[in-house]
Amino acid sequence: MTADPRPERSDQDVPPQPAPEVAERSAADGWRTLARALKPRATTAQVLTGVLCALLGFAIALQVRSTGEDSLSTMRQSELVSLLDQTTRQADQLADQVNDLEQTRQELRSGSTSREAALEAATRSATAQGILSGRLPAQGPGVQITVEDPSRAVSALTLLNLLEELRNAGAEAVQINDQRVTASSSIVSTGGGIEVNDVPVLPPYLWSAIGDPETMSTAMAIPGGAVAKVQIDGGTARVEQRDLVQITALRTLTEPQYATPEPVPGE
């Protein structure tokens, strides 16, 4: 037998093996290091880019929605058919209303009963126009305003402001002393005092106005309004609500020189 040339290994030549606990801990630390290396990290630039992309997408969605609502070209065929049907129905309803009005017009022209109704309506309209134009006397609830001006210091402009306040408060008929005040009336100052409708009027100025008493009284009491202006000028004004105000002064209307009624089509 030949001798084995390899030397015998003693226990001292074997490298020491790590303890099991140390090996497990090293493996766990390695996996954690690998996980941290692979974990995505968001930078400030990436976050900002993401936010901007989200906002841009939201704006594009809104634009598309708005364009879709405003443009018929984006509507589906069924939606277009429904819209056309609705428009047709509305047109038919308007045509029916036109036919009804035309029939009523023909009845007013031909029927005796309708002529009576038209005559009654015309009479009511003439009465209303007569009151508004000052051709007819009027009565009803309203206010009476007494403007005292012993020193003749209240100006025509102040009286005109008072008139405008009454009109704004819904006065339907107004009289100052013995003068009916209408849309064509004038209130001016002259060397001799105040003139209404080119007629001199003297204080105290007694105003009679027909309308809602409470509304007109409230308008007169507005701070800095017409009554306050009378007091600033040096006069006084007393407002009284009345259940019945009578306006008897009338205005004579002149024939228009240039204006004529517009002709009725087809007549």
C-alpha positions as CSV (number, residue, x, y, z in Angstrom):
1,M,0.0,0.0,0.0
2,T,1.2,3.5,-0.8
3,A,0.9,6.3,1.6
4,D,-1.7,9.1,1.0
5,P,0.3,12.1,0.0
6,R,-2.5,14.6,1.2
7,P,-1.8,15.7,4.8
8,E,-4.3,15.1,7.4
9,R,-6.5,18.1,8.3
10,S,-6.8,18.8,11.9
11,D,-9.7,20.6,13.7
12,Q,-7.6,23.7,13.7
13,D,-7.7,24.0,9.8
14,V,-11.6,24.1,9.6
15,P,-12.9,27.7,9.4
16,P,-15.3,28.6,12.1
17,Q,-19.1,28.6,11.1
18,P,-21.3,31.5,12.2
19,A,-24.0,30.9,14.8
20,P,-27.5,30.3,13.4
21,E,-28.9,33.5,15.0
22,V,-26.2,35.7,13.4
23,A,-26.8,34.1,9.9
24,E,-30.6,34.8,10.1
25,R,-30.1,38.4,11.2
26,S,-27.6,39.0,8.4
27,A,-30.1,37.6,5.8
28,A,-32.9,39.9,7.1
29,D,-30.7,42.9,7.0
30,G,-29.8,42.1,3.4
31,W,-33.5,41.9,2.3
32,R,-34.3,45.2,4.0
33,T,-31.4,46.9,2.2
34,L,-32.6,45.5,-1.1
35,A,-36.2,46.7,-0.4
36,R,-35.0,50.2,0.4
37,A,-32.9,50.3,-2.8
38,L,-35.9,49.1,-4.9
39,K,-38.5,51.4,-3.2
40,P,-39.5,54.3,-5.6
41,R,-38.7,57.8,-4.2
42,A,-40.8,60.7,-5.3
43,T,-38.9,63.9,-5.7
44,T,-40.4,67.5,-5.5
45,A,-40.2,67.8,-9.3
46,Q,-42.1,64.5,-9.8
47,V,-44.9,65.6,-7.3
48,L,-45.3,69.0,-9.0
49,T,-45.4,67.3,-12.5
50,G,-48.1,65.0,-11.3
51,V,-50.2,67.8,-9.9
52,L,-49.9,69.8,-13.1
53,C,-50.9,66.8,-15.2
54,A,-54.0,66.3,-13.0
55,L,-55.1,69.9,-13.3
56,L,-54.5,69.8,-17.1
57,G,-56.7,66.7,-17.4
58,F,-59.4,68.3,-15.3
59,A,-59.4,71.4,-17.5
60,I,-59.5,69.3,-20.7
61,A,-62.5,67.4,-19.3
62,L,-64.4,70.5,-18.5
63,Q,-63.7,72.0,-22.0
64,V,-64.9,68.9,-23.7
65,R,-68.0,68.8,-21.6
66,S,-68.8,72.5,-22.3
67,T,-68.2,72.0,-26.0
68,G,-70.4,69.0,-26.0
69,E,-73.2,70.9,-24.4
70,D,-73.0,73.9,-26.7
71,S,-72.5,72.1,-30.0
72,L,-75.2,70.2,-31.8
73,S,-72.6,68.3,-33.8
74,T,-71.6,66.2,-30.7
75,M,-75.2,65.1,-30.0
76,R,-76.3,61.6,-30.7
77,Q,-78.9,61.0,-33.4
78,S,-81.6,60.1,-30.9
79,E,-80.9,63.4,-29.0
80,L,-81.2,65.4,-32.2
81,V,-84.5,63.7,-33.1
82,S,-85.8,64.5,-29.6
83,L,-84.8,68.1,-29.9
84,L,-86.3,68.4,-33.3
85,D,-89.6,66.9,-32.0
86,Q,-89.7,69.3,-29.1
87,T,-89.1,72.3,-31.4
88,T,-91.9,71.1,-33.7
89,R,-94.3,70.8,-30.9
90,Q,-93.5,74.3,-29.7
91,A,-94.0,75.7,-33.2
92,D,-97.4,73.9,-33.4
93,Q,-98.4,75.5,-30.1
94,L,-97.5,78.9,-31.3
95,A,-99.4,78.3,-34.5
96,D,-102.5,77.3,-32.5
97,Q,-102.2,80.6,-30.4
98,V,-102.0,82.6,-33.6
99,N,-105.2,80.9,-34.9
100,D,-107.0,81.6,-31.7
101,L,-106.1,85.2,-31.7
102,E,-107.1,85.5,-35.4
103,Q,-110.4,83.9,-34.6
104,T,-111.0,86.4,-31.7
105,R,-110.1,89.2,-34.0
106,Q,-112.7,88.1,-36.5
107,E,-115.3,87.7,-33.8
108,L,-114.7,91.2,-32.6
109,R,-115.2,92.5,-36.1
110,S,-118.4,90.6,-36.9
111,G,-120.3,89.4,-33.8
112,S,-122.7,91.8,-32.1
113,T,-121.9,90.5,-28.7
114,S,-118.2,90.9,-29.4
115,R,-118.8,94.4,-30.6
116,E,-120.4,95.2,-27.3
117,A,-117.5,93.7,-25.4
118,A,-115.1,95.7,-27.5
119,L,-117.1,98.8,-27.0
120,E,-117.0,98.3,-23.2
121,A,-113.3,97.7,-23.3
122,A,-112.8,100.8,-25.4
123,T,-114.9,102.8,-22.9
124,R,-112.8,101.6,-20.0
125,S,-109.6,102.5,-21.9
126,A,-111.0,106.0,-22.7
127,T,-111.9,106.6,-19.1
128,A,-108.4,105.6,-17.9
129,Q,-106.8,107.7,-20.5
130,G,-109.1,110.6,-19.6
131,I,-108.0,110.4,-16.0
132,L,-104.3,110.2,-16.8
133,S,-104.4,113.0,-19.3
134,G,-106.4,115.2,-17.0
135,R,-109.6,115.4,-19.1
136,L,-111.7,113.8,-16.5
137,P,-112.1,114.3,-12.7
138,A,-111.0,111.5,-10.4
139,Q,-111.5,110.3,-6.9
140,G,-110.0,107.6,-4.7
141,P,-107.7,107.0,-1.7
142,G,-104.5,109.0,-1.5
143,V,-102.7,111.8,0.3
144,Q,-103.0,115.5,0.8
145,I,-99.8,117.5,1.2
146,T,-99.8,121.0,2.5
147,V,-96.6,123.0,1.7
148,E,-96.3,126.2,3.8
149,D,-93.9,128.8,2.3
150,P,-94.5,132.2,4.0
151,S,-91.2,133.6,2.8
152,R,-91.6,132.4,-0.8
153,A,-88.3,130.5,-0.4
154,V,-89.3,127.1,-1.8
155,S,-88.1,126.8,-5.3
156,A,-89.8,125.4,-8.3
157,L,-87.2,122.6,-8.5
158,T,-88.1,121.5,-5.0
159,L,-91.8,121.3,-6.0
160,L,-90.9,119.4,-9.1
161,N,-88.9,116.9,-7.0
162,L,-92.0,116.5,-4.8
163,L,-94.0,115.7,-7.9
164,E,-91.5,113.2,-9.1
165,E,-91.5,111.5,-5.7
166,L,-95.3,111.2,-5.9
167,R,-95.2,109.7,-9.4
168,N,-92.5,107.3,-8.4
169,A,-94.7,106.2,-5.5
170,G,-97.5,105.4,-8.0
171,A,-99.7,108.5,-7.9
172,E,-102.3,108.2,-10.7
173,A,-103.7,111.7,-10.5
174,V,-102.2,114.9,-9.0
175,Q,-103.5,118.4,-8.4
176,I,-101.7,121.5,-7.1
177,N,-104.1,124.2,-5.8
178,D,-106.5,124.5,-8.8
179,Q,-104.1,123.1,-11.4
180,R,-104.2,119.5,-12.7
181,V,-100.8,118.1,-13.1
182,T,-100.2,115.7,-16.0
183,A,-97.3,114.5,-18.1
184,S,-97.3,117.7,-20.1
185,S,-97.5,120.1,-17.1
186,S,-94.7,122.5,-16.1
187,I,-93.6,123.9,-12.8
188,V,-91.3,126.9,-13.2
189,S,-90.1,129.9,-11.2
190,T,-90.8,133.4,-12.6
191,G,-90.2,136.9,-11.3
192,G,-93.6,136.8,-9.7
193,G,-93.3,133.4,-8.0
194,I,-94.2,129.8,-9.0
195,E,-96.2,129.0,-12.1
196,V,-97.9,125.6,-12.8
197,N,-99.2,125.1,-16.4
198,D,-98.2,128.7,-17.1
199,V,-100.6,129.8,-14.3
200,P,-99.3,131.6,-11.1
201,V,-99.9,129.7,-7.9
202,L,-99.5,131.1,-4.4
203,P,-98.5,129.3,-1.1
204,P,-99.7,127.4,0.7
205,Y,-99.4,124.8,-2.0
206,L,-102.1,122.2,-1.5
207,W,-101.3,118.9,-3.2
208,S,-103.9,116.2,-3.8
209,A,-102.7,112.9,-5.1
210,I,-104.6,109.7,-5.7
211,G,-102.8,106.4,-5.2
212,D,-101.8,104.0,-2.4
213,P,-101.7,106.3,0.7
214,E,-99.2,104.3,2.7
215,T,-96.7,104.0,-0.2
216,M,-96.9,107.7,-1.0
217,S,-96.6,108.7,2.7
218,T,-93.5,106.5,3.0
219,A,-92.0,108.0,-0.1
220,M,-92.5,111.5,1.3
221,A,-90.8,110.5,4.6
222,I,-87.5,109.3,3.0
223,P,-84.6,111.0,4.6
224,G,-83.1,113.6,2.3
225,G,-86.2,113.3,0.0
226,A,-88.7,115.9,-1.2
227,V,-90.1,116.9,2.2
228,A,-86.7,117.3,3.6
229,K,-85.8,119.5,0.6
230,V,-88.8,121.7,1.4
231,Q,-87.5,122.1,4.9
232,I,-84.0,123.0,3.7
233,D,-85.5,125.7,1.4
234,G,-87.2,127.2,4.5
235,G,-90.8,125.8,4.1
236,T,-92.7,123.1,5.9
237,A,-94.7,120.1,4.5
238,R,-97.5,118.1,6.2
239,V,-98.6,114.8,4.7
240,E,-102.0,113.3,5.5
241,Q,-103.4,110.0,4.4
242,R,-107.0,110.1,3.1
243,D,-109.5,107.4,2.3
244,L,-111.1,109.7,-0.3
245,V,-109.3,112.4,-2.3
246,Q,-111.2,114.3,-5.0
247,I,-109.4,115.9,-7.9
248,T,-111.7,118.2,-9.9
249,A,-109.3,120.4,-11.8
250,L,-109.2,119.5,-15.6
251,R,-106.8,120.1,-18.4
252,T,-107.8,121.1,-22.0
253,L,-105.9,119.0,-24.5
254,T,-104.7,120.5,-27.7
255,E,-104.9,118.7,-31.0
256,P,-101.5,117.2,-32.0
257,Q,-100.0,119.0,-35.0
258,Y,-97.6,116.4,-36.2
259,A,-98.4,113.0,-34.5
260,T,-101.0,110.8,-36.1
261,P,-102.2,107.2,-35.2
262,E,-100.3,104.5,-36.9
263,P,-102.5,102.7,-39.5
264,V,-103.6,99.2,-38.6
265,P,-102.1,96.6,-41.0
266,G,-104.7,95.3,-43.5
267,E,-107.2,98.1,-43.0
